[in-house]
Amino acid sequence: MEEFVAVVRLPNGLTQRVTIQADDSGKARQMLEAQYGRGCVLTLDRPQRW
């Protein structure tokens, strides 16, 4: 599993930064859209490691 950081649009129009663990970015996007609604994912990236 990998960790991804996403910015999603909430139903009230605001945005929120969330962290999710998934096998790949496609599955991460699917999981986020299932929770927040289709088209809600504005950005989806892997977090930077220092």
C-alpha positions in Angstrom: 0.0 0.0 0.0 1.1 3.5 -0.7 0.0 6.8 0.9 -1.5 9.6 -1.2 -2.5 13.1 -0.4 -5.5 14.6 -2.2 -7.5 17.8 -2.2 -11.2 17.1 -2.6 -14.2 19.3 -3.1 -16.8 18.8 -0.4 -20.6 18.9 -1.1 -20.8 22.4 0.4 -18.2 23.7 -2.1 -15.2 23.9 0.3 -12.1 22.0 -0.3 -10.2 19.7 2.1 -6.8 18.0 2.1 -7.1 14.3 2.9 -4.6 11.4 3.2 -5.5 7.9 1.9 -3.8 4.6 1.6 -4.3 2.5 -1.6 -2.5 0.2 -3.9 -2.2 2.8 -6.7 -3.5 6.3 -7.6 -6.4 4.9 -9.6 -7.7 3.0 -6.6 -7.1 6.0 -4.4 -9.2 8.1 -6.7 -12.0 5.5 -6.9 -12.1 5.3 -3.1 -12.3 9.1 -2.7 -15.0 9.5 -5.3 -17.0 6.8 -3.6 -16.8 8.7 -0.4 -17.0 12.4 -1.6 -18.8 12.1 -5.0 -17.8 11.8 -8.6 -15.4 14.4 -9.9 -14.5 15.6 -6.4 -10.7 14.9 -6.6 -8.9 18.1 -7.5 -5.3 16.9 -6.9 -3.9 13.5 -6.0 -0.2 13.1 -5.3 2.3 11.1 -3.3 3.6 13.0 -0.2 7.2 14.1 -0.4 9.6 12.1 1.7 12.5 14.0 3.2 
